[in-house]
């Protein structure tokens, strides 16, 4: 008798959990992703290409995901003040660089709410960090040229 997709997903999750500690949320996520992957493989094997998971267009225009007081993750739809590499890696398996490339952001685009970026900019200007950085670079350049 062949195993169901659910039984296979549970076996894989059990094997994974036996090698590393997983929280309840991680276990649920792993089970769901594993089941979906197994289902997609089964559908492809049977020739049903339409039910295989295709890359979906983001529900939101990437340029509109960075708002004044929040950033909306285009992968999961959750809202943050700043979209961190930790969240992207842990929840979606990609880093900030891949996220920017996938959704067409420039490499210099901040993944933080506009208000947070403005606040940081004001603080940097108040403490004259730009001037201090330039002075430090000049000082370092003089040391290396000697």
Secondary structure as UniProt FT lines:
FT   HELIX           5..19
FT   HELIX           24..45
FT   TURN            46..47
FT   HELIX           49..51
FT   HELIX           62..64
FT   STRAND          71..72
FT   TURN            74..76
FT   STRAND          79..80
FT   HELIX           85..87
FT   HELIX           88..92
FT   HELIX           96..103
FT   TURN            107..108
FT   HELIX           114..126
FT   TURN            127..128
FT   HELIX           129..145
//
